[in-house]
Amino acid sequence: MDQPNKADESKQETNPSGEPKSALSVNPGVSHAPAISPYIQEQRKSLSKKETTAESLAEGILAGNRTSLSKAITLVESNLEAHNDKAQAILELVMPKVGNSIRIGITGVPGVGKSTFIESFGSFILEQNRKLAVLAIDPSSQRTKGSILGDKTRMEVLSKSENAFIRPSPSSGSLGGVARKTRESMYLCEAAGFDTIIIETVGVGQSETQVHSMVDFFLLLMLAGAGDELQGIKRGIMEMADLIAINKADGPNEAYATRARAEYESALHLFPAPESKWTPRATTCSGLGGKGIDEIWKLIQDYITTTKTNGYYAKNREDQTKTWFEESLREAVLDQFFAKEGKKEAILRSESKLMSGKSTLLREIKSLLGN
């Protein structure tokens, strides 16, 4: 038999008892070994920090990066003060690129076919070599405060397009279903290069007029043969509409839609002339079949041309900014008021006095305000 090599014997490992170590033995290993390499962890931290700074997110938005845009909108919608501060820093950096879009508000009662219409209308807009952003304001869950409908799941074609961006946002109890931060989200979309912005609202009644204060063109979708009582649409919202479109004007419903168009056009002539000098119109369309979509886009283009020529377009945006500032200021004052130490307890005491009839409403309000 061959003799074992002495050099090999000298290299053979032994266990603590001095005996040769078996090939099947288990090494003790390193105690508390990290699951991920420390080097990789540091790289991830560095990369994450770099990606979420206000400057890097603003840079990504201006470059058209959709991930950066989504992250920035999430910061805008957050209720955390640190997130709001970062969101404002981003907005300040991108503001020079804001304002170069057509802002369209679309409203109508639930069931009128808003999502289907926007899917068809948005697809037509993309065919015009434009970039579209849809801010779909959904009803909020009373339990989770999250979006209930999730319109993104019902706009499959737009969701797949590289030139379309859809952002469902919960209304969070805001008046008219318009999320508190919708305007800032709209600014971020404009900075990202989207030249057409659609704001779709919940559509629950007259409070929907809130959307009118942040768009250039206001489109009201209606149904034929439903009646005002059933639709829940009041005169106030009709007066603000730049165009009324009777949707689902196809098949056997087409004749009813045509008759409804004539009725709405007659009604529009009874309202006072709008400051824009634009004569509101009524038309028919089918979001499912695409009928009348091109005519609606042409009317929007005519409206923009008319209002830019007579100066209303620029003035309207200035007035909207003033309104936004005043509303935001009132909101901030209210938040500051309720955040004061001991204010909640004082409010409860005032409510108790009112319930028991020991005081009057005005007296308690003055007391809470320190007057």
Secondary structure, DSSP 8 states (H G I E B T S, - for coil): -----HHHHHH--B-TTSSB--TT------TT--SS-HHHHHHHHHHHHHHTSHHHHHHHHHTT-HHHHHHHHHHHH---HHHHHHHHHHHHHHGGG-S-SEEEEEE--TTS-HHHHHHHHHHHHHHTT--EEEEEEE-B-TTT--BSS-GGGG-HHHHH-TTEEEEEEE-TT-GGG--TTHHHHHHHHHHTT--EEEEE----SGGGGGGGGG-SEEEEEE-TT--HHHHT--HHHHHH-SEEEE----GGGHHHHHHHHHHHHHHHTTS---TT----EEEE--TTT-TTHHHHHHHHHHHHHHHHHHTHHHHHHHHHHHHHHHHHHHHHHHHHHHHSTTHHHHHHHHHHHHHHTSS-HHHHHHHHHT-
